Amino acid sequence: MQAACIHCGQQHILKDAVVAKHPKVSFRCTKCGLTTIVEVKRSVDQTVVISPMPSFARADASTQRLRLLPDEQGLSLPSDVDVVLTVESGPESGKSFTLTKGRTVIGRKGADIALEDGEVSRHHCIVEARERFINLKDLDSTNGTFYEGERARAAVLQDGASFRIGSSLIRMTFRPK
């Protein structure tokens, strides 16, 4: 497994056999000499969550412009229901947004759905609809996107599922037309 020093960013190779045996592994950085603790949590379904996030799960967050694939890539809202995002807690608690297109960017000013939440990145995450399959993807946000209590790069949302960005908890539901 590859892990970065949380202090200076130096990459280190950790032995998978050692990491798998322990819930926490610490290593001393060869560049700055400081210690980083890598925590490995296993869910009941054997999903592994590594903290801090390893380099393979991070993308280059330095890009200023949001580049997405064209909308025509099979994205379409369900015809028989509205897809509604409701902010259940946070600064905009109680607000609801009905999706009007197959791809919707959620963030602050300049996003399709703009939230007044200081912990939300400008382009925080994206919701893509392929009929009844609703995909949630983090857009390399600073504070992360959380699904079922874990930081997630991507998730498939079912009716009634909730996710958190910044201090806002958002629930996705299908509402009959």
Secondary structure, DSSP 4 states (H G I P E B T S, - for coil): -EEE-TTT--EEE--HHHHHH-SEEEEE-TTT--EEEEEEEE-TT--EEEESPPGGG---TT--S-----TTTT-B--SSEEEEEEEEESTTTT-EEE--SSEEEEESTTSSEE---TTS-TEEEEEEEETTEEEEEE-S-SS-EEETTEE-SEEEEPTT-EEEETTEEEEEEEEE-
